[in-house]
Amino acid sequence: MRHFRVPFLTTLHGRLDLPGLTVLVRGFPNAPFVSISKSQQVPLAEANWGGTVYHGMPPDLLRPCYEPDGYLAFLGRLSPEKGAGAAIRIARHAKMPLRISAKIPRDGSRYFREKIEPQLDEQIRYVGELKDLDKQRFLGGAGALLFAIEWPEPFGLVMIEAMACGTPVIAFRRGSVPEVVENGASGFIVDDESEAVAALSRIDRLDRHQVRQAFERRFLTRRMTDDYLRIYRKLLNRAQGELVPAAAKLQERDHLHAEHVAYR
């Protein structure tokens, strides 16, 4: 992309504490990047960050539900770092039903068979992978979403999907969580399972209308688009500033060449 001499931008979506990534990025010090959360930048602080753009969703993709059924929801990949096991323990201690919706990845089938499936019963139910149309009913009917992650989540789209449904989020303080969840407004940020159980005892204090409003205020596609446009304009202005001196040098070179030909 550098050889085309046009502005470009790369958004990184995954975790960045990966072997070899730092060395790779050092080879392209002028390549601009965008993160999906500020916490995502931490392992790669030396990258040329152009900014952070949080994910956004269309306002009508998921509709709010203000009369939930009262169960707890877990929605995500069934792998240890996503925290399904912790969600089960939290639901047990809180004496609340838990509904687990997830796709079982091929490399996670053993984890499901050995760690999750033996714990399923009337209280803890696995409802399988949901289609997008079913996600509305699943998240909207939940009293809260449990986001008991065990890794530095770069963003966590399911959090804003729940908020779009008016469903508050109980989330561990890891990765992007403090940037996405407004503690005491759109959910509760906790440090361990016991705090999560305690937070569930006061979940009714959160107004589901305010949870939806938090989503509309911070995570709509319009805001995401505006953030990208702002960064694009910055890159274009910088590129134009660099092109002006370059054009002047080319003009001077051509002028000197013309004088040389005329002299000969």
C-alpha positions as CSV (number, residue, x, y, z in Angstrom):
1,M,0.0,0.0,0.0
2,R,2.9,2.4,0.7
3,H,4.1,2.1,-2.9
4,F,0.8,3.5,-4.2
5,R,1.5,6.8,-2.4
6,V,-2.2,7.1,-1.3
7,P,-3.5,7.4,2.3
8,F,-4.7,4.1,3.8
9,L,-5.9,2.9,7.1
10,T,-6.0,-0.5,8.8
11,T,-8.4,-1.5,11.6
12,L,-7.2,-4.2,13.9
13,H,-10.0,-6.3,15.4
14,G,-8.3,-9.1,17.3
15,R,-6.1,-9.4,20.3
16,L,-2.6,-7.9,19.8
17,D,-0.5,-9.7,22.5
18,L,0.6,-12.2,19.9
19,P,4.1,-13.5,19.2
20,G,5.9,-11.7,16.3
21,L,3.3,-9.0,15.9
22,T,5.4,-6.3,17.5
23,V,8.4,-7.1,15.2
24,L,6.1,-7.0,12.2
25,V,4.5,-3.6,13.0
26,R,8.0,-2.1,13.7
27,G,8.7,-2.8,10.0
28,F,6.0,-0.3,9.0
29,P,6.4,2.6,11.4
30,N,4.3,5.0,9.1
31,A,1.4,2.6,8.5
32,P,-1.6,4.1,10.4
33,F,-3.8,1.8,12.5
34,V,-7.2,2.1,14.2
35,S,-8.1,0.2,17.3
36,I,-11.6,-0.9,18.4
37,S,-10.8,0.0,22.1
38,K,-8.0,1.8,23.9
39,S,-7.1,-1.3,25.9
40,Q,-6.5,-3.1,22.6
41,Q,-3.6,-0.8,21.9
42,V,-1.6,-1.6,25.1
43,P,0.4,-4.6,23.8
44,L,1.3,-2.7,20.7
45,A,1.8,0.8,22.0
46,E,4.6,1.6,19.5
47,A,2.2,1.2,16.5
48,N,1.2,4.4,14.6
49,W,-2.3,4.7,16.1
50,G,-4.6,7.0,14.2
51,G,-7.3,6.7,16.8
52,T,-9.9,4.4,18.4
53,V,-13.3,3.7,16.8
54,Y,-15.8,1.7,18.9
55,H,-18.2,-0.6,17.0
56,G,-21.6,0.6,16.1
57,M,-24.9,-1.0,15.2
58,P,-28.0,0.2,13.3
59,P,-30.6,1.5,15.8
60,D,-33.3,-0.9,14.6
61,L,-31.3,-4.0,14.3
62,L,-32.2,-5.1,17.8
63,R,-35.2,-3.6,19.7
64,P,-35.4,-3.0,23.4
65,C,-37.5,-5.2,25.7
66,Y,-38.6,-3.7,28.9
67,E,-40.3,-6.8,30.4
68,P,-37.7,-9.5,30.6
69,D,-38.3,-13.1,31.6
70,G,-35.7,-13.0,34.3
71,Y,-33.2,-15.6,33.2
72,L,-29.5,-14.8,32.8
73,A,-27.9,-15.0,29.3
74,F,-24.5,-16.1,28.1
75,L,-23.9,-15.5,24.4
76,G,-20.5,-16.2,22.9
77,R,-17.9,-18.8,21.8
78,L,-17.7,-21.8,24.0
79,S,-14.0,-21.7,24.9
80,P,-12.4,-21.2,28.4
81,E,-11.5,-17.5,27.9
82,K,-15.1,-16.5,27.2
83,G,-16.1,-17.5,30.7
84,A,-19.0,-19.9,30.3
85,G,-17.8,-21.9,33.3
86,A,-17.7,-18.8,35.4
87,A,-21.2,-17.8,34.2
88,I,-22.6,-21.2,35.3
89,R,-21.0,-20.8,38.8
90,I,-22.4,-17.2,39.1
91,A,-25.9,-18.4,38.2
92,R,-25.7,-21.3,40.7
93,H,-24.7,-19.0,43.5
94,A,-27.3,-16.4,42.5
95,K,-30.0,-19.2,42.3
96,M,-31.0,-17.8,38.9
97,P,-31.7,-19.7,35.6
98,L,-29.0,-19.4,32.9
99,R,-29.5,-19.9,29.2
100,I,-26.3,-20.5,27.2
101,S,-26.3,-19.7,23.4
102,A,-23.1,-20.4,21.6
103,K,-21.6,-22.1,18.6
104,I,-19.2,-24.9,19.6
105,P,-16.0,-24.4,17.7
106,R,-14.3,-27.5,16.4
107,D,-11.4,-27.0,18.7
108,G,-13.7,-26.4,21.6
109,S,-15.9,-29.5,21.4
110,R,-13.8,-31.3,24.1
111,Y,-14.2,-28.3,26.4
112,F,-17.9,-28.4,26.0
113,R,-18.2,-32.1,26.6
114,E,-16.0,-32.1,29.7
115,K,-16.6,-28.8,31.3
116,I,-20.0,-27.5,30.2
117,E,-22.3,-30.4,29.2
118,P,-22.0,-32.2,32.6
119,Q,-23.4,-29.1,34.4
120,L,-26.5,-28.7,32.2
121,D,-29.9,-29.3,33.9
122,E,-33.2,-27.5,34.3
123,Q,-31.4,-24.4,35.8
124,I,-28.5,-24.3,33.4
125,R,-29.7,-24.9,29.8
126,Y,-27.8,-24.9,26.5
127,V,-30.0,-23.5,23.7
128,G,-27.6,-23.9,20.8
129,E,-26.5,-21.4,18.2
130,L,-29.1,-18.7,17.5
131,K,-29.9,-17.1,14.2
132,D,-29.9,-13.3,14.1
133,L,-33.7,-13.2,14.3
134,D,-33.6,-15.3,17.5
135,K,-31.0,-13.2,19.1
136,Q,-33.5,-10.4,19.7
137,R,-35.8,-12.7,21.8
138,F,-32.9,-14.3,23.6
139,L,-31.1,-11.1,24.7
140,G,-34.3,-9.1,25.2
141,G,-35.8,-11.7,27.5
142,A,-32.7,-11.9,29.8
143,G,-32.6,-10.1,33.1
144,A,-28.9,-9.6,32.5
145,L,-26.0,-10.7,30.2
146,L,-23.1,-12.4,32.0
147,F,-19.8,-11.4,30.4
148,A,-17.4,-13.3,32.7
149,I,-14.4,-13.2,30.3
150,E,-11.0,-14.5,31.2
151,W,-9.0,-12.7,28.5
152,P,-8.3,-9.1,27.3
153,E,-11.4,-8.8,25.1
154,P,-10.7,-6.2,22.3
155,F,-14.3,-5.1,22.3
156,G,-17.1,-7.6,22.9
157,L,-19.9,-6.9,20.5
158,V,-22.3,-9.0,22.5
159,M,-22.2,-6.3,25.2
160,I,-23.7,-3.6,23.0
161,E,-26.1,-6.1,21.5
162,A,-27.5,-6.7,24.9
163,M,-27.6,-3.0,25.7
164,A,-29.5,-2.5,22.4
165,C,-32.2,-4.8,23.9
166,G,-32.2,-2.8,27.1
167,T,-30.5,-5.7,28.9
168,P,-27.9,-4.7,31.5
169,V,-24.4,-6.3,31.4
170,I,-22.6,-7.9,34.3
171,A,-19.0,-8.0,33.1
172,F,-15.5,-8.7,34.5
173,R,-13.1,-5.8,34.5
174,R,-10.9,-7.0,31.7
175,G,-9.9,-5.7,28.3
176,S,-12.4,-3.2,26.8
177,V,-15.1,-3.7,29.4
178,P,-14.6,-0.4,31.3
179,E,-14.8,1.4,28.0
180,V,-18.0,-0.2,26.9
181,V,-20.1,-0.7,30.1
182,E,-21.0,2.4,32.1
183,N,-20.9,1.1,35.6
184,G,-24.2,1.6,37.4
185,A,-26.0,2.8,34.2
186,S,-25.8,0.1,31.5
187,G,-24.5,-2.6,33.8
188,F,-22.1,-3.5,36.6
189,I,-18.3,-4.0,36.2
190,V,-17.0,-6.5,38.7
191,D,-13.7,-8.1,39.6
192,D,-14.7,-11.6,40.5
193,E,-17.5,-14.1,40.7
194,S,-18.6,-13.1,44.2
195,E,-18.9,-9.5,43.1
196,A,-21.0,-10.6,40.1
197,V,-23.4,-12.5,42.4
198,A,-23.7,-9.4,44.6
199,A,-24.3,-7.2,41.5
200,L,-27.2,-9.5,40.4
201,S,-28.9,-8.8,43.7
202,R,-29.3,-5.2,42.7
203,I,-29.8,-5.6,38.9
204,D,-33.4,-4.4,39.3
205,R,-32.1,-1.0,40.2
206,L,-30.9,-0.4,36.6
207,D,-33.5,1.1,34.3
208,R,-33.7,-0.8,31.1
209,H,-34.7,2.4,29.3
210,Q,-31.5,4.0,30.4
211,V,-29.5,0.9,29.2
212,R,-31.0,1.4,25.8
213,Q,-30.3,5.1,25.9
214,A,-26.7,4.4,26.7
215,F,-26.5,2.2,23.6
216,E,-28.1,4.9,21.4
217,R,-25.8,7.6,22.8
218,R,-22.5,5.7,22.2
219,F,-22.8,2.7,19.9
220,L,-24.9,3.6,16.8
221,T,-23.4,3.2,13.3
222,R,-23.7,7.0,12.7
223,R,-21.3,7.7,15.5
224,M,-18.9,5.0,14.2
225,T,-19.1,6.4,10.7
226,D,-18.4,10.0,12.0
227,D,-15.4,8.7,13.9
228,Y,-14.0,7.1,10.8
229,L,-14.6,10.2,8.7
230,R,-12.8,12.3,11.2
231,I,-9.7,10.0,10.9
232,Y,-10.0,9.8,7.1
233,R,-9.9,13.6,6.9
234,K,-6.9,13.8,9.2
235,L,-5.0,11.4,7.0
236,L,-6.0,13.2,3.8
237,N,-4.9,16.6,5.2
238,R,-1.6,15.1,6.3
239,A,-1.1,13.5,2.8
240,Q,-1.9,16.8,1.1
241,G,0.5,18.6,3.3
242,E,3.2,16.1,2.3
243,L,2.3,16.3,-1.4
244,V,2.8,20.1,-1.6
245,P,6.5,20.1,-0.9
246,A,7.0,17.1,-3.1
247,A,5.2,18.8,-6.0
248,A,7.3,21.9,-5.5
249,K,10.5,19.8,-5.7
250,L,9.3,18.2,-8.9
251,Q,8.4,21.5,-10.4
252,E,11.9,22.9,-9.5
253,R,13.6,19.8,-10.9
254,D,11.6,20.2,-14.2
255,H,12.5,23.9,-14.4
256,L,16.2,23.2,-13.9
257,H,16.0,20.5,-16.6
258,A,14.4,22.9,-19.0
259,E,17.1,25.5,-18.3
260,H,19.8,22.9,-18.9
261,V,18.3,21.9,-22.3
262,A,17.9,25.5,-23.3
263,Y,21.6,26.2,-22.4
264,R,22.7,23.3,-24.5
